[in-house]
Amino acid sequence: MSKKFANTILIIMLVVIVGLGAVFFYMLHLRETYVDISFGYKPEINMTGRTVSETFAEDLVKSDANVSIEGLEMTSPSEKALLFNIDSNEVLYAKGIYDKAYPASITKIMTAILAMKYGNMDDVVVMEESDFQLEEGSQVSGMTAGDTLTMEQLFNALVVYSANDAAMAIARHISGSVENFVTLMNQEAKSLGMIGTNFKNPHGLHDNDHYTCAYDVYLMLKEAIKYTQFTDTIGLNMYNLTVTRADGSQVSFRLDSTDKYLTGQKELPADIALWGGKTGTTPEAGSCLSLVMQNKNGVPFISVILGADNSNILYTDMSNLISNINN
């Protein structure tokens, strides 16, 4: 092989190496600047046929629509119920958990989430006439237009007493209007994977287009308990609300919890530590209750019952349901 030919081969090899290096550098740069959509919304169909986003599903309980416990039956045919171990993601019980249901005041869990996420608990709020534009007989706190209080006080009235006027004031304060707040509620629901839910108001008073399902209540409650403000409040058996009237005087209202376990009207099963939860009742929704609790070993659980025929059935069935967390 001549020296000239060898030099030619060497030059060709150097050109190839430089070319490959350029290609490698381009691919590396492309990888660094490429927007990876692999973690975006990728629907998958689980065994129930329910669409779930992989983005938020990894730490969530997945379940058949119905999972039985031997000897346990809900009393009311209309009841939807679930019991999930949120430590191990184990399903202990499920009944119609993807079926459409009306949430009543369990809606206020979402209102509470948005109050914590977007609100400032030190903000001062003045109650307005629009906050009391509610159907006759609605659960309200006793406040009147012109009363001044903080967002934290509104939050406590919302969560402990399920005050509808507090829900309206929070919505107005956070978003400027109830309508804008409802849009925010539905956006948050979508981000949590609550595809069986549509909100029409911040309080849960009946609207045919305001609905959810038991599984979505679980999703909502699991999000809410990430906030210390929520877990500190859901366990209160009462709250003293003191507001300043327009004339500068102060007036107080005793607001008892709507959760009969917390008020002692109903007895919890043995060896259960109740964090708290949220109730809801309308003629259309029936009697509803969602709870967070721990068993005797400190393991956390979420339970939900929607659509019980009355309060006595609700608490009897809930006690029978959550008794299984120590089995």
MOKA-V278867 format. One record per helix or strand of 3 or more residues. SS is the DSSP state (h for helix, s for strand). FROM is the first residue (numbers start at 0). TO is the last residue. If there is no record, write none. Layout:
ss = (SS/SS)
from = (FROM/FROM)
to = (TO/TO)
This chain:
ss = (h/s/s/h/s/s/h/s/h/s/h/h/h/h/h/s/s/h/s/s/s/h)
from = (2/42/50/53/79/89/103/123/128/147/150/163/177/213/227/237/249/259/272/285/299/310)
to = (32/44/52/56/84/94/117/125/131/149/160/174/190/223/232/243/255/262/281/293/307/325)
